[in-house]
């Protein structure tokens, strides 16, 4: 298998970086939904907490002016619980950010440091870690491809990332061939970038047909 033979396949070699892990976590739809729910809960409860705290403060203010008992003690407890919950949601959402997860995983996984190799062939993708551990993923387990500026994300049928192929692992002239190979292997068709523009082709034919009588004249 060579790095530039679209028939035999492709071999990508690269040093894994924290940014690669960040792309992996950023592509996870489940993490996005979970983090989004946490952020939404933090905002909603913060608004409720602000209103509740305002009521508590106003009751205490009136107690000074009118010499009343002020806010009951249970309101202080509720205030504290609300703001603790808001803080917990905010901290958890921050810890689930792709950048934070990537850094934590990078520090906790020294076995990921080093040179990686990904073999992309007719049977699927085989990843080889620096310690020699191999993992094979057949094309049947890949449901779609998501391309970014830096990587090709191979997603399973539930939308979870199974493999990330950093583009820097292959010479740039070979990237179009790899793109077509991936789309043919997963979708059985050309990539969207390679599909001819039918509208443009139709316009060209119309222009030619309009010009043809003039040519005969």
C-alpha positions in Angstrom: 0.0 0.0 0.0 1.5 3.3 -1.1 0.6 6.9 -0.2 -0.5 7.8 -3.7 -2.0 4.7 -5.3 -5.8 5.1 -5.3 -6.2 1.4 -6.4 -4.1 -0.1 -3.6 -5.0 2.6 -1.0 -3.4 5.3 1.0 -1.0 5.4 4.0 -1.0 8.4 6.3 1.8 9.0 8.7 1.8 11.8 11.2 2.6 12.9 14.8 -0.6 13.1 16.8 -1.3 16.5 18.3 -3.8 17.8 20.9 -5.6 19.7 18.1 -6.4 16.3 16.5 -8.1 15.2 19.7 -9.9 18.5 19.9 -11.3 17.9 16.4 -12.4 14.4 17.6 -14.3 15.8 20.6 -15.8 18.7 18.6 -17.2 16.2 16.1 -19.1 14.3 18.7 -22.8 15.1 18.4 -23.7 13.5 21.7 -21.2 15.7 23.6 -22.5 18.8 21.7 -26.0 18.0 22.8 -25.0 17.3 26.4 -22.9 20.5 26.7 -25.7 22.5 25.1 -28.2 21.2 27.6 -25.9 22.2 30.5 -25.4 25.7 29.2 -29.1 26.1 28.6 -29.8 24.9 32.2 -27.2 27.2 33.6 -28.6 30.2 31.8 -32.3 29.5 32.8 -31.5 28.8 36.5 -29.2 31.8 36.6 -32.1 34.0 35.5 -34.4 32.4 38.0 -31.8 32.7 40.7 -31.3 36.4 39.9 -35.0 37.0 40.2 -35.2 35.0 43.5 -32.2 36.8 44.9 -33.8 40.1 44.0 -36.9 39.2 45.9 -34.9 38.1 48.9 -32.9 41.4 48.9 -36.1 43.4 48.6 -37.7 41.7 51.6 -34.6 42.4 53.6 -34.6 46.1 52.5 -38.2 46.5 53.5 -37.4 44.9 56.9 -35.0 47.8 57.5 -37.4 50.4 56.4 -40.6 49.1 58.1 -38.9 47.2 60.9 -40.4 43.8 59.7 -38.9 40.3 59.9 -37.4 40.4 56.4 -36.9 37.4 54.2 -37.5 34.0 55.8 -34.4 31.8 56.4 -35.6 29.1 53.9 -35.2 31.7 51.1 -31.4 32.0 51.8 -31.2 28.2 51.6 -33.0 28.2 48.2 -30.8 31.0 47.0 -27.6 29.0 47.9 -28.9 25.8 46.3 -29.8 27.6 43.0 -26.4 29.3 42.6 -24.6 26.1 43.5 -26.5 24.3 40.8 -25.7 27.1 38.3 -22.0 26.9 39.2 -22.1 23.1 38.8 -23.7 23.3 35.3 -21.2 26.0 34.2 -18.1 24.1 35.4 -19.3 20.9 33.9 -20.0 22.6 30.5 -16.5 24.1 30.7 -14.9 20.7 31.4 -16.8 19.3 28.4 -15.4 21.9 26.0 -13.5 20.1 23.2 -10.3 22.1 24.0 -10.4 21.1 27.7 -11.2 17.4 26.9 -8.3 17.3 24.4 -5.8 18.7 26.9 -7.0 16.4 29.7 -6.9 13.3 27.4 -3.5 14.3 26.0 -2.0 14.5 29.5 -3.6 11.3 30.7 -2.7 9.2 27.6 1.1 9.2 27.0 0.6 6.1 24.7 -0.9 8.5 22.1 2.3 10.5 21.9 4.4 9.6 18.9 4.1 8.6 15.2 0.8 7.2 14.0 0.0 5.4 10.8 -3.4 5.0 9.1 -3.8 2.5 6.3 -6.8 3.3 4.1 -7.7 0.4 1.8 -10.5 -1.4 0.0 -11.4 -3.3 3.2 -11.6 -0.3 5.5 -9.2 1.7 7.7 -6.5 0.3 9.9 -5.0 2.6 12.6 -1.5 1.8 14.0 -0.6 3.5 17.3 3.0 4.2 18.3 3.2 1.1 20.4 2.1 -1.1 17.5 -1.5 -1.6 18.5 -3.7 -2.0 15.4 -7.4 -1.3 15.1 -9.3 -2.1 12.0 -12.6 -0.5 11.0 -14.4 -1.9 8.0 -16.3 0.4 5.6 -19.6 -1.2 6.6 -19.2 0.5 10.0 -18.7 3.9 8.5 -21.9 5.8 7.7 -20.6 9.2 6.5 -17.6 11.5 6.1 -17.2 15.0 7.5 -14.4 17.0 6.1 -12.8 20.0 7.8 -9.8 22.2 6.8 -7.4 19.9 8.7 -9.0 16.4 8.8 -11.4 13.8 7.4 -13.8 12.6 10.1 -15.2 9.1 9.5 -18.5 8.8 11.3 -20.4 5.7 12.2 -24.1 5.3 11.5 -25.1 7.0 14.7 -22.9 10.1 13.9 -20.1 9.3 16.3 -16.5 9.7 15.1 -14.7 6.4 14.6 -11.5 7.6 12.8 -9.9 11.0 12.2 -7.5 11.2 9.2 -5.3 14.3 9.5 -4.6 15.7 6.1 -1.0 16.5 7.0 -0.3 12.8 7.0 -0.5 12.7 3.2 1.2 14.9 0.5 -1.2 17.6 -0.5 -1.4 16.5 -4.2 -2.8 13.2 -3.0 -5.7 14.7 -1.0 -8.2 14.9 -3.9 -7.6 11.2 -4.7 -8.0 10.3 -1.0 -11.2 12.3 -0.8 -12.7 10.4 -3.8 -11.5 7.1 -2.5 -13.3 7.7 0.9 -16.5 8.8 -0.7 -16.6 5.9 -3.1 -15.8 3.5 -0.3 -18.5 4.9 2.0 -21.2 6.2 -0.3 -20.4 4.4 -3.5 -20.3 7.7 -5.4 -18.2 10.8 -6.1 -17.6 13.4 -3.4 -19.8 16.5 -3.7 -16.8 18.5 -4.7 -16.3 16.3 -7.8 -19.9 16.1 -9.0 -20.3 18.2 -12.1 -22.6 21.2 -12.0 -25.5 20.2 -14.1 -26.9 23.7 -14.2 -23.6 25.1 -15.5 -23.4 22.4 -18.1 -27.0 23.1 -19.2 -26.2 26.8 -19.5 -23.1 26.0 -21.7 -25.2 23.9 -24.0 -27.9 26.6 -24.3 -25.2 29.2 -25.2 -23.8 26.8 -27.9 -27.2 26.2 -29.4 -27.9 29.9 -29.6 -24.6 30.6 -31.3 -24.9 27.7 -33.8 -27.3 29.5 -36.3 -24.9 32.5 -36.4 -22.0 30.1 -37.2 -23.9 28.7 -40.2 -24.8 32.2 -41.4 
